[in-house]
Amino acid sequence: MGKDPANIQNALKLRQENKLLRTLSKNFSGTDFISNDYLGFSKLGLLAKNSSNASGSGGSRLISGNSDFIEETEKKIATFHKGESALIFNSGYDANVGLFSCVPQKNDVVIMDELIHASIYDGVRLSYAKHYKFKHNNVDDLKDLLHRHHTSFENVFVAVESVYSMDGDEAPLKEIIELKEQYKNVFLIVDEAHAIGVFGKGLCAGVEDKCFARVYTYGKAMGCHGAAIVGSNELRNYLINFARSFIYTTALPDHAIANISIAYDLLKENKQQPLLRANIDHFLEKVKEIPSFIKSRSAIQCMVLNSNEKATEIEDKLKKKNILSKAVKSPTVKEGSERIRFCLHAYNTKKEIDTLVKILKG
């Protein structure tokens, strides 16, 4: 093979020198405080009753990849989340990129939380819309931006995550909705990736009609793969026509759609959620004397350590004790807010949690 461009070599060299080079890991074994399988649908084999032997879908949804089964599952999703319709995408990343790249137009603006997921930011960058960020979960800052910009643009899209992936904290949805209701041209989009399952139907339950669009992803508490955007029938038709990450990709195969459908059935049974909630409560009780933890009711719990070196040191220390966790370093998070991220699960035991906290306190 030919020599790679110098900019590729230089970028990798710089990452390596700064000890920021990302590498792939494998052979995960040990006590799991690292995966997003919050309810254990995947680990515990709760999706295994899916007997579908179908392989690929054969094409995009607009060519040969559509089916009655996919559309029935979309109706099931829409009904569960009290929306007019739903449209399945191949991943949460695809859903957010598709939504934010095609809905906001040249005369529109997107105002998003400064800690918004990279997939939303990437989608916004592909659009023709202007964008601004407000301070994390700061409704006053959002209010100031809306006041300054709502008359300058045709439509204003406010983008938040109901639970933030790196902090585990929740968006102040009630206050944001009260604020956006003061404007006729402000539309709220909520990413429910880390809320669905952990908080039942998600944190938008009860305020569905106040949201223009909601994004539900299935690679976390749902234990499978894919995502869906829930909104109006008109939004669904618009995305089918203009969301490039939907149009120009092979559709999910039937077995993936079956897993999504089964995951919703399991969610309705509500057997795993109480186990997860009990573990979250137990963990919070045990770490209340450790001030560096970010306040969170979710399955994501973060201990801020303020340097990449400290985060890596704790991750390695836990790994030696056969405990899996993740050091989240800058530039993934802001410099000075590096942390260890722990994901709690329905299948973690009290003993596992106690052992983890004992090491962190030691």
Residue pairs with C-beta under 8 A, 6 or more apart in sequence:
12 21
15 21
15 22
19 308
19 309
19 312
20 308
20 329
20 330
20 331
28 34
28 35
28 324
29 322
30 319
30 322
30 323
30 324
31 322
31 323
31 324
31 348
31 352
31 355
31 356
32 43
32 324
32 343
32 345
32 347
32 348
33 323
33 324
33 325
33 342
33 343
33 344
33 345
33 348
33 352
33 356
34 324
34 325
34 326
34 342
34 343
35 43
35 324
35 343
35 345
36 194
36 219
36 220
36 221
36 343
37 43
37 220
37 221
37 223
37 345
38 197
38 198
38 220
38 221
38 276
38 299
38 343
38 344
38 345
38 346
39 197
39 198
39 221
39 222
39 223
39 266
39 267
39 272
39 273
39 276
39 345
39 346
40 46
40 223
40 272
40 345
40 346
40 347
41 47
41 221
41 222
41 223
41 224
41 263
41 266
41 272
42 223
42 224
43 223
43 345
43 347
44 347
46 223
46 262
46 266
46 272
47 223
47 224
47 259
47 262
47 263
47 266
49 262
50 255
50 258
50 259
50 262
52 254
52 255
52 258
53 255
54 253
54 254
54 255
55 253
55 255
56 250
56 253
57 64
57 65
57 67
57 250
57 251
57 252
57 253
57 254
58 64
58 65
58 250
59 65
59 250
59 251
60 247
60 248
60 249
60 250
60 251
61 70
61 240
61 246
61 251
62 240
62 247
65 250
65 251
66 251
67 254
69 254
69 257
69 258
70 88
70 251
70 252
70 254
70 257
73 88
73 257
73 260
73 261
74 85
74 86
74 87
74 88
74 228
75 85
75 86
76 261
76 264
77 83
77 86
77 88
77 216
77 228
77 230
77 260
77 264
78 84
78 85
78 86
78 230
80 201
80 264
80 267
80 268
81 201
81 202
81 204
81 205
81 208
81 214
81 216
81 230
82 205
82 208
83 208
83 214
83 230
83 231
83 232
84 231
84 232
84 233
84 236
85 230
85 231
85 232
85 233
85 235
85 236
86 228
86 229
86 230
86 236
87 228
87 229
87 236
87 239
87 240
87 246
88 226
88 227
88 228
88 252
88 257
88 260
89 95
89 98
89 226
89 227
89 228
89 229
89 243
89 245
89 246
90 225
90 226
90 227
90 245
90 249
90 250
90 251
90 252
91 217
91 219
91 225
91 226
91 227
92 119
92 191
92 193
92 215
92 217
92 218
92 219
92 227
93 119
93 122
94 227
94 245
94 246
94 249
95 119
95 215
95 217
95 227
95 228
95 229
95 245
96 117
96 119
96 120
96 122
96 123
96 191
96 215
97 119
97 122
97 123
97 126
97 245
98 123
98 229
98 239
98 243
98 244
98 245
98 246
99 123
99 189
99 213
99 215
99 229
99 239
99 243
100 110
100 120
100 122
100 123
100 124
100 126
100 127
100 157
100 159
100 189
101 123
101 124
101 126
101 127
101 243
101 244
101 245
102 127
102 238
102 239
102 242
102 243
102 244
103 127
103 157
103 213
103 235
103 238
104 110
104 124
104 127
104 128
104 129
104 155
104 157
105 127
105 128
105 129
105 154
105 155
106 128
106 129
107 153
107 154
107 155
108 129
108 130
108 153
108 154
108 155
108 156
108 157
109 129
109 130
109 131
109 132
109 149
109 152
109 153
109 155
109 156
109 157
110 124
110 127
110 129
110 130
110 131
110 132
110 156
110 157
110 158
110 159
111 131
111 132
111 133
111 134
111 142
111 145
111 146
111 149
111 156
111 157
111 158
111 159
112 120
112 121
112 124
112 131
112 132
112 133
112 134
112 158
112 159
112 160
113 133
113 134
113 136
113 137
113 159
113 160
113 161
113 164
113 171
114 133
114 134
114 135
114 136
115 136
115 161
115 164
115 166
115 167
116 133
116 159
116 160
116 161
116 191
117 161
117 165
117 191
117 193
120 159
120 191
124 131
124 159
125 131
129 157
130 153
132 145
132 149
134 141
134 142
134 144
134 145
135 141
136 164
136 167
137 169
137 171
137 172
139 172
139 175
139 176
139 179
142 158
142 176
142 179
143 179
146 156
146 158
146 179
146 180
146 183
146 186
149 156
150 156
150 183
150 185
150 186
153 185
154 185
155 185
155 187
156 183
156 185
156 186
156 187
157 186
157 187
157 188
157 189
157 212
158 176
158 180
158 186
158 187
158 188
158 189
159 189
159 191
160 171
160 173
160 176
160 188
160 189
160 190
160 191
161 171
161 190
161 191
161 192
161 193
161 194
162 170
162 171
162 173
162 190
162 191
162 192
162 194
162 195
162 199
162 202
162 203
162 204
163 169
163 170
163 171
163 192
163 193
163 194
163 195
163 198
163 199
163 203
163 298
163 300
164 170
164 171
164 194
164 300
165 193
165 194
165 300
166 300
166 302
166 328
166 332
166 333
166 339
166 341
167 294
167 296
167 300
167 302
168 194
168 294
168 296
168 298
168 299
168 300
168 301
168 302
169 294
169 295
169 296
169 298
170 195
170 203
170 296
170 297
170 298
171 190
171 203
173 190
173 203
173 204
173 207
174 207
176 188
177 188
177 207
177 210
180 186
180 187
180 188
180 210
181 210
187 212
187 213
188 210
188 211
188 212
189 211
189 212
189 213
189 214
189 215
190 203
190 204
190 211
190 213
190 214
190 215
191 214
191 215
191 217
192 202
192 203
192 204
192 214
192 215
192 216
192 217
193 215
193 216
193 217
193 220
193 227
194 220
194 221
194 298
194 299
194 300
195 202
195 203
195 204
195 298
196 202
196 216
196 217
196 220
196 221
196 222
196 267
197 220
197 221
197 222
197 267
197 273
198 221
198 273
198 276
198 298
198 299
199 205
199 298
200 267
200 270
200 273
201 267
202 214
202 216
204 211
204 214
208 214
211 231
212 231
212 235
213 229
213 230
213 231
213 235
214 229
214 230
214 231
215 227
215 228
215 229
215 230
216 227
216 228
216 230
217 226
217 227
218 224
218 225
218 226
218 227
218 228
218 259
218 260
218 263
219 225
219 226
219 227
221 299
222 260
222 263
222 264
222 267
223 259
223 263
224 256
224 259
224 260
224 263
225 252
225 256
225 259
225 260
226 252
226 256
226 257
226 260
228 260
229 235
229 236
229 239
239 246
240 246
240 247
241 247
266 272
267 273
272 346
273 346
275 346
275 347
276 299
276 344
276 345
276 346
279 344
279 345
279 346
279 348
279 350
279 353
280 297
280 298
280 299
280 301
280 344
282 350
282 353
283 301
283 342
283 344
283 353
283 357
284 301
286 353
286 354
286 357
287 293
287 301
287 303
287 357
287 360
289 361
290 303
290 357
290 360
290 361
292 303
292 304
292 305
293 301
293 302
293 303
293 304
294 301
294 302
294 304
294 339
296 302
299 343
299 344
299 345
300 341
300 342
300 343
300 344
301 341
301 342
301 343
301 344
302 328
302 339
302 340
302 341
302 342
303 314
303 339
303 340
303 342
303 360
304 337
304 338
304 339
305 311
305 314
305 338
305 339
305 340
306 336
306 337
306 338
307 336
307 338
308 327
308 329
308 330
308 338
310 338
311 327
311 328
311 329
311 338
311 339
311 340
312 327
312 329
314 325
314 327
314 340
314 360
315 325
315 326
315 327
315 340
317 359
318 324
318 325
318 340
318 356
318 359
319 325
321 355
321 359
323 352
323 355
323 356
323 359
325 340
325 341
325 342
326 340
326 341
327 338
327 339
327 340
327 341
328 338
328 339
328 340
328 341
329 338
330 336
330 337
330 338
333 339
342 356
344 353
